[in-house]
Amino acid sequence: GVFGREGVAPASAHHCLVLGAGDGLSVWNRSSAQLRFVLAAGQPLNEPVVQQGLFVMNSRAQIQQAMQDYYYGHNGFEKASQWSSA
């Protein structure tokens, strides 16, 4: 599939497009194969974002707490050592 809008270079597969208020999006399937894509939408939260590794929080202190919880198996990470990715 090809994703984009008029007058802008199109984006190909495996890319994330971030659109703002009033932006539109066109999608073209230039193949006979089935096209699948995810479209997610929501209101901006206008909150600070801090990211480290896999953790995304609102502050450095929250990141440190999440990492500590993960390390010690607390607050939702009790069975984290048994998690696997398939």
C-alpha positions as CSV (number, residue, x, y, z in Angstrom):
1,G,0.0,0.0,0.0
2,V,0.9,3.6,-0.4
3,F,-0.1,6.2,2.2
4,G,-0.1,9.9,2.0
5,R,-1.8,13.0,0.7
6,E,-1.6,15.2,-2.3
7,G,1.6,17.2,-2.7
8,V,3.6,15.2,-0.1
9,A,5.9,12.3,-0.8
10,P,4.1,9.0,0.0
11,A,5.0,6.7,2.8
12,S,5.5,3.0,2.2
13,A,4.9,0.0,4.4
14,H,6.3,-0.2,8.0
15,H,6.2,3.5,8.6
16,C,4.2,5.5,11.1
17,L,2.4,8.7,10.0
18,V,1.5,11.3,12.6
19,L,-1.3,13.5,11.4
20,G,-2.5,16.8,12.9
21,A,-5.8,18.6,13.1
22,G,-7.2,19.0,9.6
23,D,-4.8,16.5,8.0
24,G,-6.3,14.0,5.6
25,L,-4.9,10.6,4.5
26,S,-5.3,8.7,1.2
27,V,-4.5,5.0,0.8
28,W,-3.8,3.3,-2.5
29,N,-3.4,-0.4,-3.0
30,R,-1.3,-0.8,-6.1
31,S,-1.4,-4.6,-5.9
32,S,-4.0,-7.3,-6.3
33,A,-3.0,-8.7,-2.9
34,Q,-5.0,-7.8,0.2
35,L,-3.9,-4.7,2.0
36,R,-4.1,-4.4,5.8
37,F,-3.2,-1.5,8.0
38,V,-3.9,0.0,11.4
39,L,-5.5,3.4,11.8
40,A,-5.4,4.7,15.4
41,A,-6.8,8.1,16.4
42,G,-7.2,10.0,19.6
43,Q,-7.1,13.4,21.2
44,P,-3.6,14.8,22.2
45,L,-3.0,14.5,25.9
46,N,-0.6,17.4,25.9
47,E,1.4,15.8,28.7
48,P,5.2,15.4,29.0
49,V,6.7,12.2,27.7
50,V,9.8,10.5,29.0
51,Q,11.0,7.2,27.4
52,Q,13.8,4.8,28.4
53,G,14.0,1.4,26.9
54,L,10.5,-0.1,26.8
55,F,9.2,2.2,29.4
56,V,7.2,5.4,28.5
57,M,6.0,7.6,31.4
58,N,5.5,11.3,32.2
59,S,8.6,11.9,34.3
60,R,12.1,10.5,35.0
61,A,11.0,9.5,38.5
62,Q,8.1,7.4,37.1
63,I,10.6,5.7,34.7
64,Q,12.9,4.9,37.6
65,Q,9.9,3.5,39.6
66,A,8.7,1.4,36.7
67,M,12.3,0.0,36.2
68,Q,12.5,-0.8,39.9
69,D,9.1,-2.5,39.9
70,Y,10.2,-4.6,36.9
71,Y,13.5,-5.5,38.6
72,Y,11.9,-6.5,41.9
73,G,8.7,-8.1,40.3
74,H,6.2,-5.6,41.9
75,N,3.2,-3.6,40.7
76,G,2.1,-5.7,37.7
77,F,5.5,-7.3,37.0
78,E,5.1,-10.2,39.4
79,K,5.3,-12.8,36.6
80,A,7.5,-10.9,34.2
81,S,10.3,-13.4,34.4
82,Q,7.9,-15.9,32.8
83,W,6.8,-13.6,29.9
84,S,7.8,-14.6,26.4
85,S,7.4,-13.2,23.0
86,A,6.1,-15.4,20.2
